[in-house]
Amino acid sequence: MSDSVGVSRTLGEWAEVAGASPGTRLSAMAAGIAGSDILRVANEIRALQAAGRPVFDLTIGDFSPKQFKVPVGMARAIQDAVATGQTNYPPTNGLPELRAAVREMYARDLGLRYPEDAVTIASGGRALVYGFFRTVCDPGDRVVYGVPSWNNHHYTHTVGAHGVVLECRPEDRFLPTRAGLENALPGARLVCLNSPLNPSGTAIAEDTLRAICERILAENEARERRGERPLYLLYDQIYWPLAFEGTPHVTPPGLLPEMARYTVLVDGISKAFAATGLRVGWALGPTDVIRRMSAFLGHVGAWAPRPEQVGTIALLQDRTALEEHRAAFRRALGTRLRDLHAGLARLRAEGLPVECLPPMGAIYLAARFDVLGRLTPEGTVLAGNEELRRYLLEAAGFGVVGFEAFGARHLPGWFRLSVGAIGPEEIPEALPRLAAALRALR
């Protein structure tokens, strides 16, 4: 076959021809969407490791199976489910036994008693977040979220909404405040909160969350009188079982039951059980919204696989195994986070330009390296976070992700450090390399 000018092409070559007007081949949404900066950096590090370079990998919000394994009972139940032929389609909103197990866990551990139709199951938290955006947002709607935060800017783009971005400050632990939200709520359709927060590992305080919820309720009472659409709250609490002792986890409906009418909670097994690849998540919220979310997610095939649902049922119903896993997991993560935080604090005490927020939960630290504008030994100016990230990786084998990957454009020198892929013995080996790289700057 030949094209319009007579050039012969193979099938493979034709598949790579975008034509003279490549923009016409895509929807506006697809043309404008960006890939994940986090995964791009992680792929770069995997390539270095494959080439034999030692890298202290603090980039990906995932768990190395060498460091953290899924609970044994859950893994065994998944294998048994496959072996016994439980491989057909599950109900699109989840197995009834799993939905019941989630409801029981929430009632027992969080004091939240939801009706049966208020729970849906899907293939991880990502699908549920997107499903909620799709269910309540129309093109042009206003979505309010703080930065840095995970993927809110991408989901806002995919539904054609308008992002109302709140630049959060380190002195507020990178979390939105009531004062910051006051001017953003009128006319908004959706507010997004995450606690403990990815990327900073900080958690929202009870008084702050209560004040935000009171403001949302007041806004909705006024809208109801005017016959206007309500304002919803997405509360991503995927990391709540990983909140440290002394950091209580609070929820909007737990503080003010009326918030159950406007709040969708997103959760799942990926972070709490080091099961990121097994893809089971759940959402709880107002029944009318959850039913429509389930219908939408069913149309795009976003249900969680049946064997993984069976394995999750087995874990959630075994309270002893559940509590033992949670305690051991928090302990192991806490050791890594506290050791890393203490090590960075020692570098600061030695006069190096490092600061780090204390960990409160999840698997992350927020750290700042205040060296932008300096010169590397090779004479390169560290003009921005990307240049600094590359320098730390090349000079110290220290892999981190800049806050730009989380929608923040005005936080120079700030990075997310994730401990899910490192062993505690690696920390004292890596920090001297980091210190040497920082001291080498001019």
N, C-alpha and C positions, 0 to 999 in steps of 0.2 A: 504494500500500500504506500502511496505517496501523499504528501500534503499539497497545498495549493500552489507551491512553487516547484513541485516535482521532486522534492527530496524524499527518498525512501526511508522509512522508519520501521523499527521493530515494535512489537506490542509494548515492551518495557520502555522504549523511548517515548512512545505516544503517551504512556501513563505519566510521564514527567513534563509534558508540554502544557503550560498554563495559558498559552496564547498571548495575543497582543494586549488584551485587557483582563489580566488575572483577577482584578477586583470584582468583575461581574460574575465570577464563578462561585462566589460565597455570599452567605447572608451577611448583613451588617454586623450581627452579633458575632459570628464566627470570624469575620475579618478583623474585629477589634479585640478579640479575647487574647490574653497573654498566657503563655505557659507558666508553670510553677518555677519561680526562682529557687525555691528550696530544693526541688528535685534536680534542677540544673547543677547546683553546687554539689549535691550528693553524688551525681553521676561523675562529676569531675574528680571527686575524691576516690570513688571506686576505681577509676582509671589509674590514679596514682598508686593506690594500694596494689592493684594488679601488676603494676610495674615494679613493685618491691619497695616503694617509698613508705617509711613509717609515718602514719598520720594519726593524730589524736582527734578522732572524729566526733565533733560536738554539733553536727549539722542537722541530722534528720530526726524528726519527732517520731522515732520508731524504736524498736527494741532488737538488739542482737540476740538471736536464740542461744548463742554461746553464753550470754550473760543472764538472760531472763527467759524462762520457759513458761508456756501456758500451763495452767493447773492440770495435774495428771488425770484426775477424774474426768475433766472436760474432754481432754484428748482421747481418752479411752472410749468415752461415750460416742464421740464423733466416729471413731473407727468402727465401733460396733454397729452404728446406724448404717454406715456404708455396707458393712458385711452382711447385714440382714435385709438389704434391699430398700432402705428408706432414702431413695434417691429421686423420687418423683417431685412434681411441683408441690410446695406447701401452699396453704391459704395466703392470698396476697397481703393480708394484714398480719400474718404470723400465726404460728401454731397456738391454739387456745391455751395449752399448758404453759407455753412460754409467756404469753401475755399475763396469765394468772400469776406466774412466778415473779414477774416484774412488779406487778401490783402489790404482791405480798411483801417483796423486798422494800418497796418504797414506803409502804405503811409501817413496816417494822423499823427501818433504819432512818427514814426521813420524816416520819409522821404524816405522810401524804396519802390520803385514802381516795383513790380515783375509781370511778365506775369502769366496768369492763370495756365499754365502747370508747373510752378515753385513751386507749393504748394501741399503738401500731408498731409493727416490727418491719425493719428494712435492712438492706445490705450495708450497714454501717452508718455512722453519723453524717457522712457527707451527703448521702442520698436523702436523709431526713431534713437536713438544713436546706438543701436545694428544693425539696418537695414543699417545705413550708414557705419559702420565698415564692415559689410558683403558685401556691394555693391562695395566698393573700395579696400578692403584689401585682399590679397592672403596670404596663409601660408608663413611665413618667412619675410613678409614685415615689415618695421621699422615704429613704431608708437611712436611719440614724445609727452610726456606729463609731466607736473610738478606734484610734490607731495609736500604737501598733495592735493589730488583731489578725486572726487567721482567716483569710479568704473572703471576708465580707465584701471587699471591693470587687472580687471576681463574680460572686453570686449576684451582686447588685447589677453588674454589667449584663449578665446572662438573661435577666428578666427585663432589661430595658428600664430599670428604675434609676432614680437620681440619688446619688450618695451624698448624705450630709455628714461630713467627716469632722469628728471631734479630736483635736490634737491633744492627746493625754500626756501628762508630765511625770517625770520620775518621782517628784515629791508626792504625787498621788498614786504611786506604784503602777503607773501607766493604766489606771482604771478611770472610767468616766465618773464624774461627780454630778450631784443634783444641779449645782450651779451651772456646770457645763451643758447640761441637758435642757435647762429652762427655755432657752430661745430656740432650740431645735425641734421641740415636740409639736408645736402648732402646725397642722397640715401634714405631719408625718404619718406614714402607714405602719412602719415597723421600726422597732428599736432592737439592736442586737447586743447582748451581753454574754460574756464568757468568764466563768470563775470555777476553779483556778484558771488564770489567764495564760493562754498560749499567745505570745512568746515569753512572758516575763516570769511565770511561775508565782505570781502574786494573786491574792484572793480578796474579793470584795467584802467589806465589813458590814455587819448587820445594820448599823444605823444608816450607812450610805444606801444600801439596797432598799431599806424601808422608805427612806425619803424619796428615792427614785420611783418606787411603786406607788407611793401616795400621789406623786405628781402625775403618773400615768392614769391612775384611777380618776383623779380630778379632771384630767383632760377628757377621758371617756364619758364621764358624767355630763360634761358640757356638750360633747358631741351628740350624745343620745338625745338630749333636749332639743338639739337643732336638727335631728334626723340625719346625722352624718355618719360615715363609716368609722369603725373603731380604730384605735391604735393598738397594735399587737406588740408583744415582747417575745423575742427568741432568747431563751436562756440555755446556753450551751454549757452543760455541767459534766462533760465527758470525763473530766479529771477529778470529780468530787471524792471518790474513794482514796485518792492520793493526796488529800489535804493533810498537812502535818498536824501532829498533836499540838494543841494550843492555837490552831487555826480552824475554828468551827465553820462548817459549810452551811450556808443559809440559802433558802430558795424563796422566790416571790410568793407562791401560794402558802408556803409555810409561815411566812410573816403576816401576810394579809390574804385570807382565803378568797376574797373577791377577785384576786389576781388570776385565779384558775380560769376565769372567763376569757382572759386575754393573753395568757402565757402558754407557750409550747416549750416543754423541757426536752432537750436532746441528750441522749446518753447511749451507752453500749459497752461492749466487751473489749474494744480495741486497746484502750489505755489502761484500764483497771486490771486487766488480766494478760497484758503483753500479747494480745491476740489480734494485732492489726491486720493480719492477712486472712482472718477467718470471717470477717464481714457480717457481724450481727450488731444491729443498733436498735434502739427503741425511742419513741417519742410519746409523751403524755401531754394532753392538753384538752381544750374544750371539744366536746364530742362532735359538733358540727364541722369544725375545722379538721379534726383527725380523720373523720370519714372521707372527706374530700381529698385529703393528703393521701390516704390509702388508695383511693380510686386512681389518682394521678400516678402514684408510684407503681401500681399494678400495670398500668398501660406502658410504662417504660421498662418493665421487667426488673424492678429494683428490690424484689423480695430477697430475703436472706436464704441461703441454701438450707434445705431441710436437715442434713446431718449436723451442721453447725448449730442450728436451733436446738436440736436434740441434746447436743453437748452442753449448750448454755443452760437448758432446763436442769440437767443433771447437776451442774455446779450450783445454780441458784437455790436448788432444793436441798442441797447438802450444806447446812449452816455451819457445821464444824469446819469442813474443807474451805468454805468461802471465807470465814474469819481467819483461818490459819494462813491462807494465801494473802489476804489483804495485809495482815500484820507483817509477814515476812517481806512482802513486796515493798511496803512503805519503808521498812527498816533498811532494805538494800538501796533503794533510791535515796533515802535520806542521808545515808552514809556518803554516797557519791556527791550529792548536792552540797552538803555541809563541808565536806573536805575540799571541794573545789572552791566554794565561797571563802573558806578560811585561807586557802592558798592564795587566792587573788587579793585578799585583805593583807596578807603578809607582803605581797609585792607592793601594794600601796604604802604600807608602813616603811618599806625600803626606799620610798621616794619615786616609785614608778607611777606613770599617769594612768592608773587603773581604778575604777570604782565598780561596785557590784551590789545589787539589791539583795537583801537576805531572802532565802527561799521560803516559801509558804506552802508549796504544794506542786503537783504535776511533776514534770521531769526537766524543768527549765530554770536557768538563771538569766537575768538581764545584766549585761556587763558593758561598760564603756571603756574604750581605749582612747584617751584624749591626745592623739598624736597627729591629727589631720593637719596638713601643711608642712610637715617635716619631710626630710629627705632620707631615702634609703641609702645604704652603703654604696649602691650603684648610681646614686644621684637622681633617682626618680622621686618626684613630688607625690606624696600621699594626698591627692586632691579630694578624695571622697571615700565613702565606705567600701566601694568595690575595689579600689586600689589597695586599701588597708587590708581587706579580706584576703586578697591575693598575696600580699606581702606576708601576712601571718602564716598563710598556708605554705608558701615557698620557703620562708626563712626559718620557720619553727615547726612545720608540720602540724599547725594548730588550725583545725577546721571549724569555722563558725559561720553563721548566717546573719547578714545585716538586717536591720529593722525595715529597710525598704521593701523586703520581701513580704512584709506584713502591713503594707500600705502607708508606712510612715516616711515622710520626705524631709522632716525637719528635726531629726534626732541624730546629728553627726556623731560618729564613733560608737553608737550603741549596737549591740549584737545579741542574738539569742544563742545560748549554750545549752545543748541537750545532752543528758547523761545516759540515754537509753542504750547506747552502743559501746560504752566504755566499762572497763573494770576498775575497781578502786585502786589497784596497784599502778595503773597508768598515770594517775594524777601527779604523784611526786616525780614521775619521769618527764612529764610534759611541761610542767610549769617552769623549770629552769630554762628550757628551750625558748619559751615565751619571753621570759625575763631577758635573755640574751638578745633576742630579736628587738625588743623595745629599747634596750640600752644602745643598740647599734644605730638607732635613728639619730639624725642631726637636725 
